[in-house]
Amino acid sequence: MIRRSLKNILIPATLAALVLILPKNTFAHQPRIPEGNQITVIDPEISKAYYSKLDGQPQIYQISSDKPFSLYVNILVPDIPGQKKDVKAEVFEKGNSSPLAVLDGSIFDWKKFFEPFGHDTYWQGPEYKANVAAGNYKVVVTNLNLDSKYSLAIGETEAFDLKESTNAIKLIPIIKRNFFNKSPADFILSPIGIGYIVIMFILSFIFGLVYRFVLKKFAKSTVRKVHKNIGKNDRFVRIGIGIILFIAAITTSWSPVLLFFSGFCFFESIFSWCGFYAAIGKNTCPL
């Protein structure tokens, strides 16, 4: 319960700071990891990137709009060994068996590009853009053996609020591992990743300073008010715990709780002060 409550506080606070300090084009597409072969696209003009892999049958993206809109579709694949570039996307309007567009990757001259904010390299394939009437549309994605990884970008309007930023942080480690065949730790090389770490550590240091101030100000016990309460050995222990928590975070899910407590361990080591020791009135500092 405590871990969940802390997570519910840390994620919004961290992502709010990221949205404020990072450039507006940091999050170009809202990332999505679709489930199943029938995917409903909400707000088709809002830029989204669907990361998926064909599993033996076509994947169909259903689009519906009650007003005319700008329809944008682009195929991308990860730049990884063995990746195929024969992915094809066909755009249909409901009731019409002839496609509005056929984006055939097998006959397209793909262009490699590096996306710095995710620190990933893609091959960019064919794209389609048109102003279309209100109605129902679908994008059917296939390849020769129905087994390829791909990213389907739909929509061009960038829109990132706190909810979408939180979702991006949750999904990026999964995309790193499953789509790019990388360790989630690679995220540390991107501005978003390093910014996320810096903000989590700042929050942990602020919490530590406020907690220590409150104890020194209001604690009745003299032991709880001391400026330093851990010795050299305890400081090294906290450095070790902080490193372990940090490595565990960046190599798995980038948990804000793990990053927060990692930063708090470093705070305790730097200031020779332990929040738990202060709470229970313990002191191992030789001074």
C-alpha positions as CSV (number, residue, x, y, z in Angstrom):
1,M,0.0,0.0,0.0
2,I,2.8,2.4,0.9
3,R,4.7,1.5,-2.3
4,R,1.6,2.1,-4.4
5,S,0.9,5.5,-2.7
6,L,4.5,6.6,-3.2
7,K,4.3,5.5,-6.9
8,N,1.0,7.5,-7.3
9,I,2.8,10.6,-6.1
10,L,6.2,10.2,-7.8
11,I,5.0,9.4,-11.3
12,P,2.8,12.5,-11.7
13,A,5.4,14.8,-10.1
14,T,8.2,13.5,-12.2
15,L,6.3,13.5,-15.5
16,A,5.0,17.0,-14.8
17,A,8.5,18.2,-14.4
18,L,9.6,16.4,-17.6
19,V,6.8,17.9,-19.6
20,L,7.8,21.4,-18.3
21,I,11.6,21.2,-18.9
22,L,12.0,19.1,-22.0
23,P,11.4,20.4,-25.5
24,K,7.9,20.2,-26.9
25,N,9.0,17.8,-29.7
26,T,10.6,15.4,-27.2
27,F,7.5,13.1,-27.5
28,A,6.7,13.1,-31.2
29,H,4.3,10.1,-31.1
30,Q,2.1,8.7,-28.3
31,P,3.5,5.2,-28.0
32,R,1.1,2.2,-28.1
33,I,1.6,-1.5,-27.8
34,P,-1.5,-3.0,-29.4
35,E,-3.0,-6.4,-28.3
36,G,-4.7,-8.7,-30.8
37,N,-5.2,-8.2,-34.5
38,Q,-8.1,-5.7,-34.4
39,I,-7.0,-2.3,-33.1
40,T,-9.2,0.7,-32.6
41,V,-7.6,4.0,-33.3
42,I,-8.9,6.9,-31.2
43,D,-8.5,10.5,-32.4
44,P,-6.8,9.6,-35.7
45,E,-5.3,13.1,-36.2
46,I,-3.3,12.8,-32.9
47,S,0.1,11.3,-33.6
48,K,0.5,7.8,-32.3
49,A,3.1,5.1,-32.9
50,Y,1.9,1.5,-32.7
51,Y,4.7,-1.0,-31.9
52,S,3.8,-4.5,-32.9
53,K,4.8,-7.8,-34.6
54,L,2.8,-9.7,-37.1
55,D,1.8,-13.1,-35.7
56,G,0.7,-15.1,-38.7
57,Q,-2.2,-12.9,-39.7
58,P,-2.8,-9.3,-40.8
59,Q,-3.3,-6.6,-38.2
60,I,-6.1,-4.2,-38.9
61,Y,-6.4,-0.7,-37.5
62,Q,-10.0,0.6,-37.4
63,I,-10.4,4.4,-37.8
64,S,-13.7,6.2,-37.4
65,S,-14.5,9.9,-37.5
66,D,-17.7,11.9,-37.6
67,K,-16.1,14.8,-39.3
68,P,-13.6,15.3,-42.2
69,F,-10.0,14.9,-41.0
70,S,-6.4,14.6,-42.0
71,L,-5.3,11.0,-42.4
72,Y,-1.6,10.3,-42.0
73,V,-0.1,6.8,-42.1
74,N,3.6,5.9,-42.1
75,I,5.4,2.5,-41.8
76,L,8.6,2.2,-39.8
77,V,10.7,-0.8,-38.8
78,P,13.5,-1.1,-36.2
79,D,17.1,-1.0,-37.3
80,I,18.1,-4.4,-35.9
81,P,19.9,-7.4,-37.5
82,G,17.6,-9.5,-39.7
83,Q,14.8,-7.0,-39.8
84,K,12.7,-7.2,-43.0
85,K,11.5,-4.2,-45.0
86,D,8.7,-5.9,-46.8
87,V,6.0,-4.6,-44.5
88,K,2.9,-3.3,-46.4
89,A,0.0,-1.2,-45.2
90,E,-3.2,-0.8,-47.3
91,V,-5.6,2.0,-46.5
92,F,-9.3,1.3,-47.1
93,E,-12.5,3.3,-46.8
94,K,-15.5,1.3,-45.5
95,G,-17.6,-0.1,-48.4
96,N,-14.8,0.2,-50.9
97,S,-12.8,-2.8,-51.8
98,S,-10.2,-0.8,-53.7
99,P,-7.6,0.7,-51.4
100,L,-7.1,4.4,-51.1
101,A,-3.4,3.8,-50.8
102,V,-1.0,0.9,-50.8
103,L,2.2,1.5,-48.9
104,D,4.4,-1.3,-50.1
105,G,7.7,-1.5,-48.3
106,S,9.1,-4.2,-50.6
107,I,9.4,-1.7,-53.5
108,F,10.3,1.3,-51.4
109,D,13.7,3.0,-50.8
110,W,13.7,3.0,-47.0
111,K,15.6,5.7,-45.2
112,K,17.5,5.2,-41.9
113,F,17.1,7.8,-39.2
114,F,18.1,8.2,-35.6
115,E,15.5,9.4,-33.1
116,P,17.5,11.0,-30.3
117,F,14.9,11.4,-27.6
118,G,14.3,7.6,-27.5
119,H,17.9,6.9,-28.5
120,D,16.7,4.5,-31.2
121,T,17.3,4.0,-34.9
122,Y,14.6,3.2,-37.4
123,W,14.1,2.5,-41.1
124,Q,11.4,4.8,-42.4
125,G,9.2,3.4,-45.1
126,P,6.3,4.7,-47.3
127,E,3.8,7.2,-46.0
128,Y,0.3,8.4,-47.0
129,K,-1.3,11.7,-46.2
130,A,-4.7,13.0,-47.4
131,N,-7.7,15.0,-46.2
132,V,-10.6,12.5,-46.1
133,A,-14.3,12.7,-45.5
134,A,-16.0,11.7,-42.3
135,G,-16.5,7.9,-42.1
136,N,-14.9,4.6,-41.3
137,Y,-11.5,3.6,-42.5
138,K,-9.1,0.8,-41.9
139,V,-5.4,0.2,-42.3
140,V,-4.4,-3.4,-43.0
141,V,-0.7,-4.3,-42.2
142,T,0.9,-7.4,-43.6
143,N,4.2,-8.7,-44.9
144,L,5.2,-11.8,-47.0
145,N,5.4,-14.3,-44.1
146,L,3.2,-12.3,-41.6
147,D,6.1,-12.3,-39.1
148,S,7.7,-8.9,-39.2
149,K,8.2,-6.2,-36.5
150,Y,6.9,-2.8,-37.4
151,S,5.8,0.5,-36.1
152,L,2.7,2.1,-37.6
153,A,2.5,5.9,-37.2
154,I,-1.0,7.3,-37.5
155,G,-1.7,11.1,-37.2
156,E,0.6,14.1,-37.3
157,T,-0.7,16.4,-34.5
158,E,1.6,16.2,-31.5
159,A,-0.3,16.1,-28.2
160,F,1.3,15.1,-24.9
161,D,-0.3,15.6,-21.6
162,L,0.6,14.2,-18.2
163,K,-1.3,11.0,-18.8
164,E,0.4,10.3,-22.1
165,S,3.8,11.2,-20.7
166,T,3.3,8.7,-17.8
167,N,2.2,6.1,-20.4
168,A,5.3,6.8,-22.5
169,I,7.7,6.2,-19.5
170,K,5.9,2.9,-18.7
171,L,6.1,1.7,-22.3
172,I,9.6,2.7,-23.4
173,P,11.4,0.0,-21.4
174,I,9.1,-2.6,-23.0
175,I,9.6,-1.2,-26.5
176,K,13.4,-1.2,-25.9
177,R,13.4,-4.9,-24.9
178,N,10.8,-6.3,-27.3
179,F,11.0,-4.1,-30.4
180,F,14.6,-3.0,-30.5
181,N,16.1,-6.1,-28.8
182,K,18.0,-3.8,-26.3
183,S,18.3,-3.6,-22.6
184,P,15.9,-1.0,-21.0
185,A,19.2,0.5,-19.7
186,D,19.7,2.0,-23.1
187,F,17.1,4.5,-22.2
188,I,19.6,6.2,-20.0
189,L,21.4,7.6,-23.1
190,S,18.3,9.6,-24.1
191,P,17.4,13.1,-22.9
192,I,14.1,11.7,-21.5
193,G,15.9,8.9,-19.6
194,I,18.6,11.0,-18.0
195,G,16.1,13.8,-17.3
196,Y,13.9,11.3,-15.6
197,I,16.7,10.1,-13.4
198,V,17.8,13.6,-12.5
199,I,14.3,14.6,-11.5
200,M,13.8,11.5,-9.4
201,F,17.1,12.1,-7.6
202,I,16.2,15.8,-7.0
203,L,12.8,14.7,-5.5
204,S,14.5,12.2,-3.2
205,F,17.0,14.8,-2.0
206,I,14.3,17.4,-1.4
207,F,12.3,14.8,0.5
208,G,15.4,13.9,2.6
209,L,16.2,17.6,3.4
210,V,12.6,18.3,4.4
211,Y,12.4,15.2,6.5
212,R,15.6,16.0,8.3
213,F,14.5,19.6,8.9
214,V,11.2,18.5,10.3
215,L,12.9,16.0,12.7
216,K,15.4,18.6,13.8
217,K,12.7,21.2,14.3
218,F,10.0,19.2,16.1
219,A,11.5,15.9,17.4
220,K,11.6,15.8,21.2
221,S,14.4,13.3,21.4
222,T,17.9,14.8,21.1
223,V,19.1,11.7,19.1
224,R,16.5,12.4,16.4
225,K,17.7,15.9,16.0
226,V,21.4,15.3,15.3
227,H,22.9,16.6,12.1
228,K,24.7,13.3,11.3
229,N,23.8,9.9,12.6
230,I,25.7,7.3,10.5
231,G,29.4,6.4,10.3
232,K,31.7,5.5,7.4
233,N,30.7,1.9,7.2
234,D,27.0,2.8,7.1
235,R,27.6,5.3,4.4
236,F,29.3,2.7,2.2
237,V,26.4,0.4,2.8
238,R,24.0,3.0,1.5
239,I,26.1,3.7,-1.5
240,G,26.0,0.0,-2.3
241,I,22.2,-0.2,-1.8
242,G,21.7,2.9,-3.9
243,I,23.8,1.4,-6.8
244,I,21.9,-1.9,-6.6
245,L,18.5,-0.2,-6.6
246,F,19.6,2.1,-9.5
247,I,20.8,-0.9,-11.7
248,A,17.6,-2.8,-10.8
249,A,15.5,0.1,-12.0
250,I,17.2,0.9,-15.3
251,T,17.5,-2.7,-16.4
252,T,13.9,-3.6,-15.7
253,S,10.9,-1.2,-15.7
254,W,12.5,2.1,-14.7
255,S,10.3,2.0,-11.6
256,P,10.0,5.5,-10.1
257,V,9.9,4.0,-6.6
258,L,13.3,2.2,-7.1
259,L,14.9,5.3,-8.6
260,F,13.5,7.4,-5.7
261,F,14.9,5.2,-3.0
262,S,18.2,4.8,-4.9
263,G,18.5,8.6,-4.8
264,F,17.5,8.7,-1.2
265,C,20.3,6.2,-0.3
266,F,22.8,8.5,-2.1
267,F,21.4,11.4,-0.1
268,E,21.9,9.5,3.2
269,S,25.5,8.6,2.3
270,I,26.4,12.2,1.2
271,F,24.9,13.8,4.3
272,S,25.9,11.0,6.8
273,W,22.3,10.9,7.9
274,C,19.8,8.0,7.9
275,G,16.1,8.7,7.9
276,F,15.3,5.4,9.5
277,Y,17.9,5.7,12.1
278,A,16.6,9.2,12.9
279,A,13.1,7.8,13.2
280,I,14.1,5.1,15.7
281,G,16.7,7.2,17.5
282,K,19.8,5.3,16.5
283,N,23.2,6.8,15.9
284,T,26.3,5.1,14.6
285,C,28.3,8.3,13.9
286,P,31.5,8.4,15.9
287,L,31.2,12.1,16.3
